[in-house]
């Protein structure tokens, strides 16, 4: 799966214009939130917590139009809770932002 951070870049550009410092802060806030949700998924001890964290990650990704992260969140919800392969893919997608 190739990753395109273009939607995030376009969203940030339209939200803050040419203010690079604010764009960096917003990007860091997005990736920080995404990492927290990925960590919640990793630490989930029941199916409901796994699903809730994946759904929240999907919503965050949808806010910025990050299609690959939306798809990975959906794969997590459809698959087995705690799936280490999907968690690795999610973390890789976040890292590529």
C-alpha positions in Angstrom: 0.0 0.0 0.0 1.5 3.3 -1.0 1.0 6.2 1.3 0.1 9.7 0.2 0.3 12.5 2.8 -1.0 15.0 0.3 -4.4 15.3 1.9 -2.8 16.2 5.2 -0.5 18.7 3.5 -3.4 20.3 1.6 -5.6 20.5 4.7 -2.8 22.1 6.7 -2.0 24.5 3.9 -5.7 25.6 3.6 -6.0 25.9 7.3 -2.9 27.9 8.1 -1.6 29.3 4.8 2.1 29.9 4.7 2.7 29.7 8.5 5.1 26.8 8.7 5.4 26.8 12.4 1.6 26.3 12.9 1.6 23.7 10.2 4.3 21.8 12.0 2.5 22.0 15.3 -0.7 20.7 13.7 1.1 17.9 11.9 2.7 16.9 15.2 -0.7 17.1 17.0 -2.2 14.8 14.3 0.7 12.3 14.4 0.8 12.4 18.2 -3.0 11.6 18.4 -2.6 8.8 15.8 0.3 7.3 17.8 -1.7 7.5 21.0 -4.6 5.6 19.4 -2.3 3.0 17.9 -0.8 2.6 21.4 -4.4 2.2 22.8 -5.0 -0.5 20.3 -1.7 -2.3 21.2 -2.7 -2.2 24.9 -6.4 -3.2 24.4 -7.3 -6.2 26.5 -10.7 -6.7 25.0 -12.3 -6.7 21.6 -14.4 -3.6 22.5 -11.4 -1.5 23.4 -9.5 -2.6 20.3 -12.5 -1.7 18.1 -13.1 1.6 19.9 -9.5 2.8 19.4 -9.5 1.6 15.7 -12.8 3.5 15.1 -11.3 6.7 16.7 -8.2 6.3 14.5 -10.4 5.9 11.5 -12.3 9.1 12.4 -9.1 11.0 12.9 -7.7 9.9 9.6 -11.0 10.7 7.9 -10.9 14.3 9.2 -7.7 14.8 7.2 -8.6 12.5 4.3 -5.8 10.0 4.9 -7.2 7.1 2.9 -4.6 4.5 3.7 -4.9 5.1 7.4 -8.7 4.9 7.1 -8.3 1.5 5.3 -5.9 0.2 7.9 -8.3 1.2 10.7 -11.1 -0.6 8.9 -8.9 -3.7 8.5 -8.2 -3.6 12.2 -11.9 -3.4 13.0 -12.7 -6.3 10.6 -9.8 -8.5 11.8 -8.6 -10.1 15.0 -8.1 -7.7 17.9 -4.5 -7.3 18.7 -3.3 -8.2 15.2 0.4 -7.3 15.3 0.6 -7.1 11.5 -2.1 -4.4 11.2 -0.5 -2.5 14.1 2.8 -2.5 12.3 1.2 -1.2 9.1 -0.6 1.5 11.1 2.6 2.6 12.8 4.4 2.6 9.5 1.7 4.7 7.9 1.9 7.2 10.7 5.7 7.3 10.5 5.5 8.1 6.8 3.5 11.3 7.5 
